[in-house]
Amino acid sequence: MLDNQPRGTICIEDIEMGMSRHLRKQITDEDIEMFAKVSTDHNPVHLDDAYAQDTIFHGRIAHGMLTAGLISAVIGEQLPGHGTVYLGQTLKFLAPVRPGDTVLAEVKVTGIDLAKRRVQLDCVCSVDGKKVLAGEANVLAPSRKFD
């Protein structure tokens, strides 16, 4: 299940402070298995129910970077969108995401450097209103001057 806002590009000339975008996605067993395959991270806390029961999480959890990838999707598809280049990202993992959880990934513009085409974004992922991830991204936004 994926619920997100319209895709496209918002050029640096049109970005405003406080502008935000989001997507909502339910994390499935298949998502976790595919992420393990692509990333080669086969930690059993993500894939093995019996093993995960004996961890501090008392059950399987999604890879933290799978959740963080939803932030990347909002940035790359919506704000600023296509043509955006990541310059940096900070992340704090605050709580686990479990199979079946629906994650709301949100980004909000907190800084703009028009001359350098740089945008600073506050990034948050939450499940049922509880923050599971928080951070900040710095990106190079597309510009109409380079179209």
LOPA-597835 format. One record per residue: x, y, z of N, C-alpha, C in turn. Coordinates in steps of 0.1 Angstrom, whole numbers, plus 5000, padded with zeros to 4 digits. Atoms other than C-alpha are relative to their C-alpha. Layout:
<pts>
XYZXYZXYZ;...
</pts>
This chain:
<pts>
500849885000500050005000500950125000;499249885001501550334989499150124998;500849885001499950674994501050125000;499149895001501950964982499550124992;500449885007501651314968500550004986;499650005014502051404931501550004999;498650015003505451334916500450114991;499649905010507551574896501250075006;498949924996510051844902499650145004;500249874995510052164922501450074999;498749945002512952384910500350095011;499549914989515052584934499350135000;500649875001513452904922498650005006;501450004995510052784934499949945014;500150064987510952624967499950115011;500249904990509752814998500249935014;499850054986510552785035498749945005;501250064994508152555053499249904990;500650095010507152365021500249865004;499850134996506552005028499349904990;500650115008505751675011500149875009;499950134992505151315024499649884991;500650125005504350965015499749905012;500450104990502750675034500149874993;499850135005503750315029499949905011;500050114991502949995046501249914997;498850095001506049785052499649855000;500450145001505549425041501249915002;498950104999507549105046500850004987;499450005013508249125009501050124999;499149885000509749475013501349975007;498950044992512049345040500949904994;499350105007513049045021500850054988;499349945012513849244989501150095005;498949914996515849505009501249925005;498950084996517849225025500849954988;499450055012518549084990500950114994;499349905007519549414975501250065008;499049944991521549545005501049895004;499250124994523049195014500050005015;500150004985522049265050499049905004;500850114997520648935061499949975015;500150014985520649005099498749935003;501250074996518248755114498950085007;501049924993516549025134498950064990;500949965010514949125101499249894993;500550115009514248785086499649875008;500350124993513948515113499250025013;500949974988510948525137500549945013;499550064988512448275162501250085006;498849934995515748455164499650145006;500449864996514048805166499250005013;500750004988511848695195500950025012;499050004989514948665217500850135000;499349875000516149025210499350105008;500749894992515349355227498750044993;501249965007512649405200498949905001;501150104998510749085208499249974987;500650035013510049025171500850074989;499249955012511249105136499750154998;500149865003511849465126500650024985;499549965013512449635092501450055002;498749945000515949745083499850155002;500149854998516450105095500250084987;499849935013517750205061498949984990;501250025008514650065045499050125003;500949884996512650325065500650134995;499349875005515250595057499850014985;500249995015514750505020498750074996;501349935003511250645022500250155000;499749865000512750985030500650034986;499349985013514950944999498950004989;501150005010511750864979499350135000;500749874999510051184991500850104993;499149905005513051394982500249984985;499750025015513751224948498850004991;501250005008510151214937499150125002;500949894997508451514953500650135003;499549884995510551774971501549995003;500349925012512551894953499649914988;500550095011511951584930501149964991;499150065010513451454899501250104997;498849925002517051574893500750055013;499449964987517751634930501249915003;498850074997521251534942500250015015;499750004986521851424978501450055003;498749954996524651604995500449945014;499750064987524251465030498749975007;501250044992521851305055500449965014;499850054986521751265093498749925003;501150084996519551005108500149965015;500150064987518450905143498849905000;501050105000516550575146499450005015;500749984987514050625175499249895005;500850124997511950315174499949914988;500050105011511549995154498850014991;501250015009509349955124499949854997;500250145001507749615122499249974987;500850045012506249425092498550035003;501449964998502749555087499850145004;500149854996503449905101499950084987;500149905011502450195079500850125005;499049894997505250455078499550134993;500249875006504550825072501350075000;498749935001507650985058499850144995;500249865003507751365057501350074999;498949915001510151625046499550145000;500449864999509951995053501250094998;498949905003512152285039500350085012;499549924989514152445067501150104997;499049915004516752625047500250004985;499849995014517352755012501250094997;498949915005520552884995499850004985;500349995014519352994962501250014991;498749985008522853094949500749874997;499350135002524252744955499049894997;501050105003520952564948499849895011;500050104989521052394982498750025008;501250004991518052305003500249915012;499950084987518052185039498549965003;501350064998515151955048500049935014;500350074988513851835082499349874995;500550135004513051455078499549935012;500650084989510751255100499249884994;500850125002509250905098499249975012;500850044988506450805121499149884996;501050115001504150505127499050035011;501149974991500750575143500350125009;499749884992501950925153501250005008;498850014992505050805170501250014991;498849995009508450915155500849885002;499150115000510550625145501450044994;498749955006513250825126499950154999;499949855001514351185126501450034994;498849965005517051365107499950124991;499949885008518151635083500749964987;499450035013518951615046500550144994;499649895008520951855025500149964985;500150045014520351844988500350114990;499849915011521252014955498749994992;501350005007517952114939500250034985;500049975014517252124902499750154998;500349855004517052474885499650014986;500549975014515252604855501250054991;498949945008518552774845500949894993;499250115005520052424838499249914991;500850085008517152284818500350004986;
</pts>
